[in-house]
Amino acid sequence: MDCDLCDTCWYFDYDEEYDEYYCMMDLDEDEVYRFFAGGRKTCPYYRQGDDYTLARRQ
């Protein structure tokens, strides 16, 4: 999995309570297993976005 893309992913967010970044994609147990055991090179749920995505649409 190419984690370099996580920084620009729509689902990558910061949790102030735990003081860490995490993926907001709501995956069930089977999807998590397939995601990590599948041998994919890129995340199938990656969606490009950043803080300015919504501002550009307005």
C-alpha positions as CSV (number, residue, x, y, z in Angstrom):
1,M,0.0,0.0,0.0
2,D,1.3,3.4,-1.0
3,C,0.9,5.5,2.2
4,D,2.4,8.6,0.6
5,L,-1.1,9.2,-0.9
6,C,-2.7,9.2,2.5
7,D,-1.7,12.8,3.1
8,T,-3.9,14.0,0.2
9,C,-6.8,11.5,0.7
10,W,-10.3,12.8,1.5
11,Y,-10.7,10.2,4.2
12,F,-7.4,11.0,6.1
13,D,-8.1,13.1,9.2
14,Y,-6.5,14.2,12.5
15,D,-8.0,13.1,15.8
16,E,-7.2,15.7,18.5
17,E,-8.2,13.3,21.3
18,Y,-5.7,10.6,20.4
19,D,-3.2,13.1,18.8
20,E,-2.8,11.0,15.6
21,Y,-4.0,10.8,12.0
22,Y,-6.4,8.1,10.9
23,C,-8.4,6.9,8.0
24,M,-12.1,7.8,8.3
25,M,-13.2,5.1,5.9
26,D,-15.7,3.0,7.7
27,L,-14.6,-0.6,6.9
28,D,-16.0,-3.8,8.4
29,E,-13.8,-6.6,9.5
30,D,-13.9,-8.5,6.2
31,E,-12.9,-5.4,4.2
32,V,-10.0,-4.6,6.5
33,Y,-8.7,-8.2,6.1
34,R,-9.0,-8.0,2.3
35,F,-7.3,-4.6,2.3
36,F,-4.2,-5.7,4.2
37,A,-4.0,-9.3,3.0
38,G,-4.8,-8.6,-0.7
39,G,-1.4,-7.4,-1.6
40,R,-2.6,-4.3,-3.3
41,K,-0.1,-1.6,-4.1
42,T,-2.6,1.3,-3.7
43,C,-5.6,2.0,-1.6
44,P,-8.9,1.1,-3.3
45,Y,-10.7,3.8,-1.3
46,Y,-8.4,6.7,-2.1
47,R,-10.2,9.8,-3.1
48,Q,-8.1,12.9,-3.8
49,G,-9.1,15.9,-1.6
50,D,-7.7,18.5,0.8
51,D,-8.8,21.4,2.9
52,Y,-9.5,23.5,-0.1
53,T,-11.6,21.1,-2.1
54,L,-14.9,22.5,-0.8
55,A,-13.7,26.1,-1.1
56,R,-13.0,25.6,-4.8
57,R,-16.5,24.4,-5.4
58,Q,-18.1,27.5,-3.9
